[in-house]
């Protein structure tokens, strides 16, 4: 539960704000003077403060400095009368989150507080590295001991303390947001705000207002001055999600900020100095967008001082058991379910899926499995996987064929094996026997995986192979499929 402190010498202001904002998940504290405010700050550690510029004869600006010394990450929203609006603007340079004019617009008050709460969740929710401890299953963790995740953890450790911009690339649902939070939380700016903006969630004008702010009358509906996200996280870190969706005009303004450290509100005349580190992510291929002229090359190189490439879940199958158990414990807490283990056959079924939706899809599958499960262990029949005919899902990523290879072994034209053998021998490359046997071996393995419903233990029994031998063959098939995908389809296609 977040805590919010209201500091105002007017009783009706305090009681009104408390009545409007108090809820089951937000605790509202009030103080009439700086002494009481500092006491509550020390004892209750509120994450958000609504602070009047003038508290009787005392200065809200001095109290602001004292609160910031106690907790540099506290988000302060100033309340000010019309005559002192310019003073409030000056506080933005010191790191205030927002300011509101009296008489208070309650809708705007609620919107500003909700925005601050969302920022708090990003700043305070742990994005930890390393193994899961029994007492912190509520935190978000980068899970995995495989080479892919360990490489990312090492990269985070190297770049977090360097004040450079980081571009995080990877498929949708692969965990880019969590990696951005981990970079922030291990950085020198970790005691300053962390603000997230989804670039695909706004129209062009609204996105520019979200990032840079606006002055009254800047566009239709702009009745009040708005403080942009870049100003709000002065001294901290701004995370641009889906940066590929930035409109060209916004790209130009962002580039200007990255070059000069200055922004200008929409409709404003004066440039404002802002110190912000940029983290950005994209699930789209930015280099392709460069070639199509849809993304500025100079902005691309400014954003990617360092690039972190996040592997898809199908390339880190060895992490699935640990991920699945971690998610099971988290969802048990959230849903009140009580499953204590996952059957080995259920883990195999999870590892035999291609996971086009990556970790986000795995979360949904496990959440559904826990809801319908009635026993202490999750069983294969509790795991409902959406099979796509174009993605080899029923065969499993561990048997993963490339885009140009066999799509479904059960539907393979076995008579084509002879044609394939003839083509290989006519090529005369001297490796005909190896390639023909390898091709036939793949068809047999994938056929068995289909008949076994993607479960390696059942497929091994059908073939009369040990599980280690089957896994070795599946890895070989995966490697062969990946190589063919990179080089283009050859005569090995059926």
VOPAGU-2260 file (C-alpha; in pm, 1 decimal, decimal comma):
REM VOPAGU-2260
SITE   aa  ch    i         X         Y         Z
SITE  UNK   A    0       0,0       0,0       0,0
SITE  UNK   A    1     131,5     344,3     -93,7
SITE  UNK   A    2     129,8     628,5     158,6
SITE  UNK   A    3      52,9     990,7      72,5
SITE  UNK   A    4     122,1    1286,9     300,4
SITE  UNK   A    5     -83,2    1608,9     265,7
SITE  UNK   A    6      88,7    1917,6     409,6
SITE  UNK   A    7    -135,6    2225,9     419,6
SITE  UNK   A    8    -225,7    2471,5     695,3
SITE  UNK   A    9    -590,2    2489,9     581,6
SITE  UNK   A   10    -804,7    2225,4     751,1
SITE  UNK   A   11   -1069,8    2209,7     477,6
SITE  UNK   A   12    -798,6    2145,3     213,5
SITE  UNK   A   13    -656,5    1857,5     416,5
SITE  UNK   A   14    -994,1    1699,8     488,9
SITE  UNK   A   15   -1114,1    1737,6     129,0
SITE  UNK   A   16    -802,5    1575,6     -15,7
SITE  UNK   A   17    -816,7    1297,2     242,7
SITE  UNK   A   18   -1182,4    1224,4     160,4
SITE  UNK   A   19   -1121,0    1223,4    -215,5
SITE  UNK   A   20    -804,3    1013,2    -219,8
SITE  UNK   A   21    -832,1     764,2      67,3
SITE  UNK   A   22    -892,3     408,7     -52,1
SITE  UNK   A   23    -822,3      51,8      50,5
SITE  UNK   A   24    -481,4      65,6    -118,6
SITE  UNK   A   25    -377,0     426,4     -43,6
SITE  UNK   A   26    -314,3     555,5     308,7
SITE  UNK   A   27    -354,1     932,8     340,8
SITE  UNK   A   28    -167,6    1115,9     619,1
SITE  UNK   A   29    -208,1    1486,6     696,6
SITE  UNK   A   30       7,5    1755,4     858,1
SITE  UNK   A   31     -69,8    2119,8     931,2
SITE  UNK   A   32     288,5    2241,2     976,0
SITE  UNK   A   33     648,0    2149,9     879,0
SITE  UNK   A   34     729,7    1997,0    1220,5
SITE  UNK   A   35     441,7    1749,0    1196,8
SITE  UNK   A   36     529,2    1682,5     829,9
SITE  UNK   A   37     890,1    1594,3     913,5
SITE  UNK   A   38     778,2    1369,4    1199,0
SITE  UNK   A   39     540,5    1176,7     971,8
SITE  UNK   A   40     807,2    1160,4     703,1
SITE  UNK   A   41    1048,0     999,6     950,2
SITE  UNK   A   42     796,2     761,4    1108,0
SITE  UNK   A   43     572,3     663,5     813,3
SITE  UNK   A   44     800,6     709,4     506,4
SITE  UNK   A   45     530,4     824,8     261,9
SITE  UNK   A   46     625,3     788,3    -104,6
SITE  UNK   A   47     412,9    1084,7    -224,4
SITE  UNK   A   48     369,0    1429,0     -67,6
SITE  UNK   A   49     111,3    1697,0    -153,6
SITE  UNK   A   50     280,5    2015,7     -32,1
SITE  UNK   A   51     150,8    2370,9     -11,9
SITE  UNK   A   52     395,9    2642,6    -119,4
SITE  UNK   A   53     303,0    2850,3     185,5
SITE  UNK   A   54     228,6    2672,0     516,0
SITE  UNK   A   55     118,2    2959,8     736,5
SITE  UNK   A   56     433,6    3169,8     766,2
SITE  UNK   A   57     661,9    2878,5     674,2
SITE  UNK   A   58     807,0    2806,5     329,3
SITE  UNK   A   59     702,6    2489,7     150,7
SITE  UNK   A   60    1022,2    2512,8     -53,9
SITE  UNK   A   61    1237,3    2476,8     258,3
SITE  UNK   A   62    1029,5    2181,0     373,3
SITE  UNK   A   63    1063,3    2031,9      24,6
SITE  UNK   A   64    1441,7    2039,3      59,3
SITE  UNK   A   65    1422,3    1876,0     402,5
SITE  UNK   A   66    1191,7    1599,4     277,7
SITE  UNK   A   67    1418,4    1534,2     -19,1
SITE  UNK   A   68    1722,1    1505,3     206,8
SITE  UNK   A   69    1539,4    1239,3     408,0
SITE  UNK   A   70    1420,2    1049,3      96,7
SITE  UNK   A   71    1553,8    1163,7    -243,8
SITE  UNK   A   72    1294,8     945,9    -422,2
SITE  UNK   A   73     987,4    1101,5    -258,5
SITE  UNK   A   74     748,7    1242,1    -522,9
SITE  UNK   A   75     633,1    1592,1    -429,1
SITE  UNK   A   76     326,1    1754,1    -586,5
SITE  UNK   A   77     303,2    2124,2    -499,7
SITE  UNK   A   78     -23,7    2302,0    -426,0
SITE  UNK   A   79     -13,9    2673,7    -499,3
SITE  UNK   A   80    -234,9    2981,2    -527,5
SITE  UNK   A   81    -263,5    3160,8    -860,8
SITE  UNK   A   82     -19,3    3432,8    -757,6
SITE  UNK   A   83     265,0    3190,9    -688,4
SITE  UNK   A   84     240,6    2965,6    -994,1
SITE  UNK   A   85     577,7    3082,1   -1122,3
SITE  UNK   A   86     736,0    2986,3    -790,8
SITE  UNK   A   87     598,0    2636,4    -836,2
SITE  UNK   A   88     749,4    2622,5   -1183,6
SITE  UNK   A   89    1086,8    2698,2   -1032,2
SITE  UNK   A   90    1045,5    2399,7    -802,9
SITE  UNK   A   91    1025,9    2171,0   -1104,9
SITE  UNK   A   92    1392,3    2243,3   -1164,0
SITE  UNK   A   93    1460,1    2109,2    -815,0
SITE  UNK   A   94    1280,2    1783,7    -890,1
SITE  UNK   A   95     914,0    1832,5    -794,5
SITE  UNK   A   96     679,6    1584,8    -962,1
SITE  UNK   A   97     391,2    1819,7   -1044,0
SITE  UNK   A   98     203,8    2123,8    -916,2
SITE  UNK   A   99    -167,1    2201,2    -880,9
SITE  UNK   A  100    -338,3    2539,1    -862,1
SITE  UNK   A  101    -590,4    2642,4    -599,6
SITE  UNK   A  102    -887,0    2610,0    -600,2
SITE  UNK   A  103    -813,2    2243,5    -657,5
SITE  UNK   A  104    -953,9    2065,3    -961,3
SITE  UNK   A  105   -1034,1    1730,9    -797,3
SITE  UNK   A  106   -1022,7    1536,7   -1124,9
SITE  UNK   A  107    -676,9    1674,1   -1197,3
SITE  UNK   A  108    -571,8    1603,6    -838,5
SITE  UNK   A  109    -673,0    1238,7    -872,4
SITE  UNK   A  110    -502,3    1206,7   -1212,5
SITE  UNK   A  111    -177,2    1356,3   -1083,0
SITE  UNK   A  112    -175,5    1133,9    -773,4
SITE  UNK   A  113    -251,0     822,9    -980,4
SITE  UNK   A  114      37,0     909,1   -1213,1
SITE  UNK   A  115     264,4     946,5    -911,5
SITE  UNK   A  116     145,8     610,6    -775,3
SITE  UNK   A  117     225,2     438,3   -1104,0
SITE  UNK   A  118     572,1     592,3   -1093,7
SITE  UNK   A  119     615,4     468,6    -734,9
SITE  UNK   A  120     531,6     112,7    -835,8
SITE  UNK   A  121     801,9     122,7   -1100,9
SITE  UNK   A  122    1058,7     270,9    -862,1
SITE  UNK   A  123     995,8      56,9    -556,9
SITE  UNK   A  124     894,5    -282,9    -700,6
SITE  UNK   A  125    1221,3    -481,5    -687,3
SITE  UNK   A  126    1370,2    -608,7   -1011,6
SITE  UNK   A  127    1630,6    -829,6    -849,0
SITE  UNK   A  128    1916,5   -1031,8    -991,1
SITE  UNK   A  129    1996,5   -1379,6    -872,8
SITE  UNK   A  130    1822,7   -1674,6    -712,9
SITE  UNK   A  131    1478,7   -1664,4    -554,7
SITE  UNK   A  132    1471,6   -1642,7    -176,5
SITE  UNK   A  133    1181,8   -1786,3      20,4
SITE  UNK   A  134    1093,7   -1450,2     173,4
SITE  UNK   A  135    1079,2   -1232,9    -138,6
SITE  UNK   A  136     858,1   -1412,2    -388,4
SITE  UNK   A  137     666,9   -1084,8    -416,3
SITE  UNK   A  138     950,2    -918,6    -606,4
SITE  UNK   A  139    1003,2    -930,1    -980,7
SITE  UNK   A  140    1317,6   -1122,6   -1059,4
SITE  UNK   A  141    1536,9   -1194,6   -1356,6
SITE  UNK   A  142    1514,1   -1571,5   -1346,3
SITE  UNK   A  143    1747,9   -1812,1   -1520,2
SITE  UNK   A  144    2084,2   -1981,5   -1494,7
SITE  UNK   A  145    2114,7   -2045,7   -1866,8
SITE  UNK   A  146    2380,5   -1868,2   -2073,7
SITE  UNK   A  147    2130,7   -1617,5   -2218,4
SITE  UNK   A  148    2008,4   -1477,7   -1887,5
SITE  UNK   A  149    2349,8   -1492,2   -1723,2
SITE  UNK   A  150    2490,9   -1287,1   -2011,2
SITE  UNK   A  151    2217,7   -1026,3   -1959,3
SITE  UNK   A  152    2282,4   -1012,5   -1583,8
SITE  UNK   A  153    2651,9    -953,2   -1648,7
SITE  UNK   A  154    2563,2    -679,2   -1898,4
SITE  UNK   A  155    2331,2    -509,1   -1648,0
SITE  UNK   A  156    2608,7    -518,9   -1388,9
SITE  UNK   A  157    2849,0    -352,1   -1634,8
SITE  UNK   A  158    2622,4     -77,3   -1769,9
SITE  UNK   A  159    2400,9      11,4   -1471,8
SITE  UNK   A  160    2659,7     235,6   -1304,0
SITE  UNK   A  161    2765,0     397,6   -1631,1
SITE  UNK   A  162    2550,5     701,5   -1708,4
SITE  UNK   A  163    2482,6     593,5   -2066,7
SITE  UNK   A  164    2162,1     542,7   -2261,0
SITE  UNK   A  165    2057,6     179,2   -2303,7
SITE  UNK   A  166    1849,9      27,4   -2584,3
SITE  UNK   A  167    1676,3    -299,6   -2490,1
SITE  UNK   A  168    1564,5    -516,2   -2782,2
SITE  UNK   A  169    1357,3    -831,8   -2779,1
SITE  UNK   A  170    1026,2    -988,0   -2872,1
SITE  UNK   A  171     702,7    -879,6   -2707,9
SITE  UNK   A  172     659,9   -1038,3   -2366,0
SITE  UNK   A  173    1026,6   -1132,3   -2324,0
SITE  UNK   A  174    1088,2    -918,3   -2012,6
SITE  UNK   A  175    1232,3    -590,5   -2145,5
SITE  UNK   A  176    1050,1    -381,8   -1882,9
SITE  UNK   A  177    1199,2    -585,9   -1600,6
SITE  UNK   A  178    1548,8    -541,6   -1742,5
SITE  UNK   A  179    1496,9    -164,3   -1765,9
SITE  UNK   A  180    1395,2    -154,6   -1399,6
SITE  UNK   A  181    1696,1    -365,1   -1303,3
SITE  UNK   A  182    1930,4    -121,1   -1483,4
SITE  UNK   A  183    1765,8     169,4   -1299,2
SITE  UNK   A  184    1769,2       4,8    -956,4
SITE  UNK   A  185    2139,3     -80,2    -982,3
SITE  UNK   A  186    2234,9     264,6   -1115,9
SITE  UNK   A  187    2366,3     577,3    -944,4
SITE  UNK   A  188    2025,8     734,6   -1015,0
SITE  UNK   A  189    1837,3     469,4    -818,2
SITE  UNK   A  190    1742,7     721,5    -547,3
SITE  UNK   A  191    1583,5     952,4    -802,9
SITE  UNK   A  192    1258,3     903,4    -999,0
SITE  UNK   A  193    1203,5     631,3   -1258,6
SITE  UNK   A  194     931,1     726,3   -1506,7
SITE  UNK   A  195     790,4     499,1   -1777,4
SITE  UNK   A  196     617,4     614,2   -2097,6
SITE  UNK   A  197     457,3     376,4   -2347,7
SITE  UNK   A  198     517,8     546,4   -2682,1
SITE  UNK   A  199     246,8     340,9   -2854,8
SITE  UNK   A  200     -27,9     446,4   -2612,5
SITE  UNK   A  201     -65,4     810,1   -2722,4
SITE  UNK   A  202    -145,2    1011,9   -3030,8
SITE  UNK   A  203     134,3    1232,5   -3164,2
SITE  UNK   A  204      22,0    1552,6   -2986,4
SITE  UNK   A  205     -59,6    1377,2   -2659,6
SITE  UNK   A  206     274,7    1192,3   -2663,4
SITE  UNK   A  207     465,2    1519,6   -2702,2
SITE  UNK   A  208     262,3    1666,3   -2416,7
SITE  UNK   A  209     333,3    1354,7   -2206,8
SITE  UNK   A  210     708,0    1383,1   -2265,8
SITE  UNK   A  211     769,8    1758,6   -2283,4
SITE  UNK   A  212     463,6    1912,9   -2118,5
SITE  UNK   A  213     253,1    2198,2   -2254,0
SITE  UNK   A  214     143,0    2552,2   -2181,4
SITE  UNK   A  215    -223,7    2657,2   -2161,3
SITE  UNK   A  216    -373,2    2691,0   -2509,3
SITE  UNK   A  217     -95,9    2490,5   -2679,2
SITE  UNK   A  218    -363,3    2275,4   -2847,2
SITE  UNK   A  219    -735,8    2214,7   -2821,5
SITE  UNK   A  220    -821,6    2105,8   -2467,8
SITE  UNK   A  221    -495,3    2229,2   -2311,9
SITE  UNK   A  222    -649,5    2441,6   -2035,2
SITE  UNK   A  223    -368,3    2414,5   -1779,4
SITE  UNK   A  224       7,2    2406,2   -1786,6
SITE  UNK   A  225     127,3    2044,2   -1782,0
SITE  UNK   A  226     464,7    1927,8   -1654,5
SITE  UNK   A  227     607,2    1663,8   -1886,8
SITE  UNK   A  228     762,3    1335,6   -1788,6
SITE  UNK   A  229    1115,0    1455,6   -1865,7
SITE  UNK   A  230    1076,8    1736,9   -1613,6
SITE  UNK   A  231     917,0    1502,9   -1361,0
SITE  UNK   A  232    1214,9    1270,1   -1356,0
SITE  UNK   A  233    1485,4    1538,1   -1352,8
SITE  UNK   A  234    1794,8    1371,3   -1210,2
SITE  UNK   A  235    1642,3    1027,4   -1264,8
SITE  UNK   A  236    1567,2     784,6   -1545,2
SITE  UNK   A  237    1305,5     788,5   -1821,6
SITE  UNK   A  238    1206,9     454,7   -1975,8
SITE  UNK   A  239    1062,5     479,4   -2328,0
SITE  UNK   A  240     869,4     161,1   -2402,6
SITE  UNK   A  241     799,7      78,1   -2770,7
SITE  UNK   A  242    1031,1     355,5   -2885,7
SITE  UNK   A  243     986,8     242,8   -3248,6
SITE  UNK   A  244     639,0     400,0   -3236,9
SITE  UNK   A  245     772,0     752,5   -3181,0
SITE  UNK   A  246     637,0     985,4   -3455,2
SITE  UNK   A  247     903,7    1155,9   -3666,5
SITE  UNK   A  248     835,6    1501,1   -3517,3
SITE  UNK   A  249     870,5    1361,7   -3163,7
SITE  UNK   A  250    1190,0    1184,0   -3265,6
SITE  UNK   A  251    1337,5    1520,1   -3367,1
SITE  UNK   A  252    1248,7    1679,3   -3032,2
SITE  UNK   A  253    1385,4    1384,6   -2837,1
SITE  UNK   A  254    1708,5    1401,0   -3037,3
SITE  UNK   A  255    1739,4    1770,9   -2953,2
SITE  UNK   A  256    1708,6    1686,0   -2583,3
SITE  UNK   A  257    1970,5    1410,1   -2608,5
SITE  UNK   A  258    2210,0    1650,1   -2780,4
SITE  UNK   A  259    2157,0    1963,7   -2572,4
SITE  UNK   A  260    1993,7    1847,8   -2248,0
SITE  UNK   A  261    1712,2    2098,7   -2307,5
SITE  UNK   A  262    1340,1    2064,3   -2366,5
SITE  UNK   A  263    1061,8    2304,8   -2453,5
SITE  UNK   A  264     699,6    2261,5   -2351,7
SITE  UNK   A  265     441,6    2267,2   -2630,7
SITE  UNK   A  266     342,3    2631,6   -2672,7
SITE  UNK   A  267     633,0    2743,1   -2455,2
SITE  UNK   A  268     907,9    2988,0   -2544,9
SITE  UNK   A  269    1177,9    2920,3   -2287,2
SITE  UNK   A  270    1406,3    2613,7   -2308,3
SITE  UNK   A  271    1439,3    2413,6   -1986,0
SITE  UNK   A  272    1751,6    2227,6   -1874,5
SITE  UNK   A  273    1679,8    1868,3   -1771,2
SITE  UNK   A  274    1917,4    1594,9   -1654,7
SITE  UNK   A  275    1766,0    1254,8   -1740,5
SITE  UNK   A  276    1908,6     915,7   -1836,9
SITE  UNK   A  277    1716,3     743,1   -2118,2
SITE  UNK   A  278    1638,4     372,2   -2133,8
SITE  UNK   A  279    1441,6     259,6   -2439,0
SITE  UNK   A  280    1299,1     -68,3   -2561,9
SITE  UNK   A  281    1156,2    -204,3   -2884,2
SITE  UNK   A  282    1011,8    -533,3   -3004,1
SITE  UNK   A  283    1043,0    -417,4   -3365,5
SITE  UNK   A  284    1358,3    -424,2   -3575,7
SITE  UNK   A  285    1483,6     -65,5   -3561,7
SITE  UNK   A  286    1745,2    -124,3   -3829,6
SITE  UNK   A  287    1469,2    -221,3   -4073,4
SITE  UNK   A  288    1284,1      98,4   -3978,8
SITE  UNK   A  289    1604,9     294,5   -4048,1
SITE  UNK   A  290    1616,6     146,7   -4397,2
SITE  UNK   A  291    1250,3     237,5   -4452,6
SITE  UNK   A  292    1309,8     594,3   -4334,3
SITE  UNK   A  293    1067,4     554,8   -4042,4
SITE  UNK   A  294    1323,9     602,9   -3765,9
SITE  UNK   A  295    1599,4     863,0   -3749,7
SITE  UNK   A  296    1948,4     721,1   -3773,1
SITE  UNK   A  297    2099,2     992,1   -3551,6
SITE  UNK   A  298    1840,9     923,2   -3279,2
SITE  UNK   A  299    1901,9     548,4   -3306,9
SITE  UNK   A  300    2272,7     591,0   -3235,4
SITE  UNK   A  301    2202,9     834,8   -2950,8
SITE  UNK   A  302    1970,8     584,8   -2783,4
SITE  UNK   A  303    2197,6     284,5   -2823,8
SITE  UNK   A  304    2510,4     379,1   -2632,3
SITE  UNK   A  305    2470,1      19,7   -2512,7
SITE  UNK   A  306    2233,4    -245,8   -2653,4
SITE  UNK   A  307    2090,6    -536,9   -2454,1
SITE  UNK   A  308    1936,4    -811,7   -2666,2
SITE  UNK   A  309    1679,3   -1017,7   -2474,9
SITE  UNK   A  310    1647,2   -1378,1   -2598,3
SITE  UNK   A  311    1297,1   -1519,8   -2657,2
SITE  UNK   A  312    1175,6   -1786,4   -2417,7
SITE  UNK   A  313    1210,3   -2061,1   -2682,2
SITE  UNK   A  314    1587,2   -1998,7   -2677,9
SITE  UNK   A  315    1615,4   -2039,1   -2301,4
SITE  UNK   A  316    1423,5   -2361,5   -2238,9
SITE  UNK   A  317    1662,9   -2455,8   -1958,8
SITE  UNK   A  318    1518,7   -2163,9   -1756,7
SITE  UNK   A  319    1155,1   -2279,6   -1778,9
SITE  UNK   A  320    1155,2   -2506,9   -1468,1
SITE  UNK   A  321    1285,8   -2227,0   -1245,4
SITE  UNK   A  322    1058,4   -1969,0   -1409,8
SITE  UNK   A  323     753,6   -2193,2   -1374,7
SITE  UNK   A  324     811,0   -2261,9   -1004,3
SITE  UNK   A  325     879,5   -1894,3    -932,7
SITE  UNK   A  326     557,2   -1789,3   -1108,8
SITE  UNK   A  327     363,0   -2063,9    -933,5
SITE  UNK   A  328     467,3   -1930,3    -590,7
SITE  UNK   A  329     383,9   -1572,2    -692,4
SITE  UNK   A  330      40,7   -1663,0    -828,4
SITE  UNK   A  331     -31,8   -1874,5    -519,4
SITE  UNK   A  332       5,5   -1556,2    -315,6
SITE  UNK   A  333    -212,5   -1352,9    -550,7
SITE  UNK   A  334    -486,1   -1610,4    -617,7
SITE  UNK   A  335    -493,1   -1793,1    -286,1
SITE  UNK   A  336    -415,3   -2122,5    -460,3
SITE  UNK   A  337    -206,8   -2389,8    -292,6
SITE  UNK   A  338     -22,8   -2594,9    -554,8
SITE  UNK   A  339     318,1   -2682,5    -415,0
SITE  UNK   A  340     487,5   -2846,9    -711,4
SITE  UNK   A  341     479,7   -2903,2   -1086,1
SITE  UNK   A  342     489,7   -3257,4   -1217,5
SITE  UNK   A  343     795,9   -3343,9   -1431,8
SITE  UNK   A  344     562,8   -3430,3   -1722,8
SITE  UNK   A  345     403,9   -3084,5   -1694,0
SITE  UNK   A  346     748,8   -2921,9   -1705,2
SITE  UNK   A  347     825,7   -3126,2   -2017,8
SITE  UNK   A  348     504,1   -3006,2   -2176,1
SITE  UNK   A  349     600,6   -2646,5   -2100,0
SITE  UNK   A  350     946,1   -2702,1   -2250,8
SITE  UNK   A  351     788,6   -2854,7   -2560,6
SITE  UNK   A  352     605,5   -2534,6   -2655,0
SITE  UNK   A  353     743,9   -2259,4   -2878,3
SITE  UNK   A  354     608,1   -1972,8   -2662,4
SITE  UNK   A  355     528,5   -1711,2   -2928,3
SITE  UNK   A  356     408,0   -1487,0   -2643,0
SITE  UNK   A  357     723,1   -1549,7   -2438,8
SITE  UNK   A  358     714,8   -1498,9   -2059,1
SITE  UNK   A  359     385,0   -1311,6   -2077,8
SITE  UNK   A  360     227,0   -1619,3   -2234,9
SITE  UNK   A  361     386,8   -1846,6   -1974,1
SITE  UNK   A  362     238,1   -1629,4   -1699,0
SITE  UNK   A  363    -109,1   -1664,8   -1848,5
SITE  UNK   A  364     -77,4   -2041,7   -1892,8
SITE  UNK   A  365      37,4   -2096,6   -1533,2
SITE  UNK   A  366    -224,1   -1863,4   -1389,1
SITE  UNK   A  367    -498,0   -2056,2   -1570,9
SITE  UNK   A  368    -345,7   -2389,7   -1463,9
SITE  UNK   A  369    -349,2   -2288,2   -1096,9
SITE  UNK   A  370    -711,5   -2177,0   -1118,3
SITE  UNK   A  371    -834,9   -2510,1   -1262,1
SITE  UNK   A  372    -599,8   -2736,2   -1065,4
SITE  UNK   A  373    -751,2   -2927,8    -774,6
SITE  UNK   A  374    -443,0   -3109,5    -645,7
SITE  UNK   A  375    -116,6   -3022,8    -477,3
SITE  UNK   A  376      76,8   -3057,5    -803,2
SITE  UNK   A  377      19,9   -2908,1   -1148,1
SITE  UNK   A  378     -27,2   -3193,5   -1397,8
SITE  UNK   A  379       7,5   -3198,3   -1779,8
SITE  UNK   A  380    -371,0   -3193,5   -1818,3
SITE  UNK   A  381    -381,3   -2863,1   -1624,5
SITE  UNK   A  382    -150,8   -2700,7   -1880,0
SITE  UNK   A  383    -361,2   -2562,9   -2167,2
SITE  UNK   A  384    -142,2   -2449,7   -2458,5
SITE  UNK   A  385    -268,4   -2270,0   -2764,6
SITE  UNK   A  386    -126,3   -2455,7   -3064,4
SITE  UNK   A  387     -61,4   -2257,9   -3380,1
SITE  UNK   A  388     -36,3   -2457,1   -3703,4
SITE  UNK   A  389     232,9   -2226,9   -3837,8
SITE  UNK   A  390     463,4   -2239,9   -3534,9
SITE  UNK   A  391     551,2   -2604,6   -3464,7
SITE  UNK   A  392     392,4   -2565,2   -3120,2
SITE  UNK   A  393     278,2   -2926,6   -3097,8
SITE  UNK   A  394     628,6   -3043,1   -3171,4
SITE  UNK   A  395     793,2   -2822,3   -2912,8
SITE  UNK   A  396    1067,2   -2567,0   -2928,8
SITE  UNK   A  397    1311,6   -2833,4   -2819,7
SITE  UNK   A  398    1238,9   -3003,2   -3149,6
SITE  UNK   A  399    1218,1   -2661,0   -3308,2
SITE  UNK   A  400    1243,8   -2667,0   -3680,7
SITE  UNK   A  401    1313,4   -2348,4   -3868,8
SITE  UNK   A  402    1063,8   -2163,1   -4083,4
SITE  UNK   A  403    1174,3   -2346,0   -4395,1
SITE  UNK   A  404    1180,4   -2695,6   -4250,4
SITE  UNK   A  405     915,4   -2957,5   -4171,1
SITE  UNK   A  406     607,9   -2782,6   -4027,4
SITE  UNK   A  407     426,9   -3089,1   -3898,1
SITE  UNK   A  408     598,0   -3425,6   -3899,8
SITE  UNK   A  409     265,4   -3608,3   -3889,6
SITE  UNK   A  410     170,6   -3451,9   -4221,4
SITE  UNK   A  411     512,3   -3502,2   -4383,6
SITE  UNK   A  412     522,7   -3657,4   -4729,0
SITE  UNK   A  413     741,2   -3955,9   -4656,3
SITE  UNK   A  414     772,0   -4035,2   -5026,2
SITE  UNK   A  415     959,6   -3705,1   -5060,5
SITE  UNK   A  416    1250,6   -3856,5   -4870,2
SITE  UNK   A  417    1351,4   -4040,6   -5184,7
SITE  UNK   A  418    1341,0   -3722,2   -5391,3
SITE  UNK   A  419    1544,4   -3544,6   -5127,1
SITE  UNK   A  420    1804,7   -3825,0   -5130,5
SITE  UNK   A  421    1829,6   -3806,2   -5509,8
SITE  UNK   A  422    1880,9   -3428,7   -5499,6
SITE  UNK   A  423    2151,4   -3454,9   -5234,6
SITE  UNK   A  424    2341,9   -3726,9   -5425,3
SITE  UNK   A  425    2319,7   -3530,9   -5751,4
SITE  UNK   A  426    2481,0   -3233,3   -5580,6
SITE  UNK   A  427    2791,6   -3448,2   -5533,1
SITE  UNK   A  428    2915,9   -3265,1   -5222,7
SITE  UNK   A  429    3054,6   -3582,1   -5065,5
SITE  UNK   A  430    2836,8   -3564,4   -4751,8
SITE  UNK   A  431    2524,0   -3729,6   -4895,5
SITE  UNK   A  432    2493,1   -4016,6   -4646,3
SITE  UNK   A  433    2518,4   -3787,4   -4341,9
SITE  UNK   A  434    2260,5   -3539,7   -4475,9
SITE  UNK   A  435    2011,7   -3809,0   -4582,4
SITE  UNK   A  436    2030,6   -3994,1   -4248,5
SITE  UNK   A  437    2007,8   -3666,5   -4059,1
SITE  UNK   A  438    1698,5   -3566,9   -4256,2
SITE  UNK   A  439    1528,4   -3902,8   -4202,6
SITE  UNK   A  440    1620,9   -3898,5   -3832,7
SITE  UNK   A  441    1451,8   -3561,3   -3794,6
SITE  UNK   A  442    1127,9   -3683,1   -3953,8
SITE  UNK   A  443    1115,8   -3984,1   -3723,0
SITE  UNK   A  444    1188,6   -3779,4   -3408,7
SITE  UNK   A  445     929,0   -3515,9   -3491,2
SITE  UNK   A  446     669,4   -3780,2   -3578,0
SITE  UNK   A  447     724,1   -3937,9   -3235,3
SITE  UNK   A  448     698,5   -3599,4   -3062,1
SITE  UNK   A  449     366,3   -3537,3   -3236,8
SITE  UNK   A  450     226,3   -3875,3   -3131,0
SITE  UNK   A  451     349,0   -3813,3   -2773,9
SITE  UNK   A  452     173,1   -3475,9   -2753,3
SITE  UNK   A  453     505,4   -3296,2   -2714,9
SITE  UNK   A  454     614,3   -3492,4   -2405,8
SITE  UNK   A  455     975,0   -3609,0   -2432,0
SITE  UNK   A  456     928,7   -3898,7   -2187,9
SITE  UNK   A  457     651,1   -4050,4   -2399,8
SITE  UNK   A  458     836,5   -3990,8   -2725,2
SITE  UNK   A  459    1145,0   -4161,7   -2580,0
SITE  UNK   A  460     933,6   -4466,1   -2489,1
SITE  UNK   A  461     784,3   -4480,6   -2839,2
SITE  UNK   A  462    1130,0   -4472,4   -2998,2
SITE  UNK   A  463    1299,4   -4698,2   -2746,1
SITE  UNK   A  464    1551,5   -4425,9   -2662,6
SITE  UNK   A  465    1668,1   -4291,6   -2330,3
SITE  UNK   A  466    1560,8   -3938,9   -2245,3
SITE  UNK   A  467    1917,4   -3801,2   -2259,8
SITE  UNK   A  468    1960,7   -3948,3   -2609,5
SITE  UNK   A  469    1630,2   -3797,9   -2724,2
SITE  UNK   A  470    1720,6   -3457,8   -2579,6
SITE  UNK   A  471    2055,1   -3470,2   -2760,6
SITE  UNK   A  472    1880,2   -3543,2   -3089,1
SITE  UNK   A  473    1626,0   -3265,8   -3032,8
SITE  UNK   A  474    1905,2   -3014,4   -2966,3
SITE  UNK   A  475    2071,6   -3126,1   -3289,5
SITE  UNK   A  476    1744,6   -3075,1   -3478,8
SITE  UNK   A  477    1704,6   -2729,4   -3323,2
SITE  UNK   A  478    2058,8   -2631,5   -3422,9
SITE  UNK   A  479    2009,3   -2761,6   -3775,9
SITE  UNK   A  480    1678,7   -2576,4   -3812,4
SITE  UNK   A  481    1832,7   -2250,3   -3688,8
SITE  UNK   A  482    2121,8   -2283,7   -3933,8
SITE  UNK   A  483    1885,4   -2345,6   -4225,6
SITE  UNK   A  484    1672,0   -2050,2   -4120,6
SITE  UNK   A  485    1976,4   -1824,3   -4128,6
SITE  UNK   A  486    2103,4   -1954,6   -4462,4
SITE  UNK   A  487    1768,1   -1994,2   -4638,9
SITE  UNK   A  488    1582,0   -2312,6   -4726,9
SITE  UNK   A  489    1777,5   -2573,4   -4916,2
SITE  UNK   A  490    1706,4   -2919,5   -5054,0
SITE  UNK   A  491    1644,0   -3048,4   -4703,1
SITE  UNK   A  492    1289,3   -2906,1   -4717,1
SITE  UNK   A  493     995,6   -3138,9   -4761,4
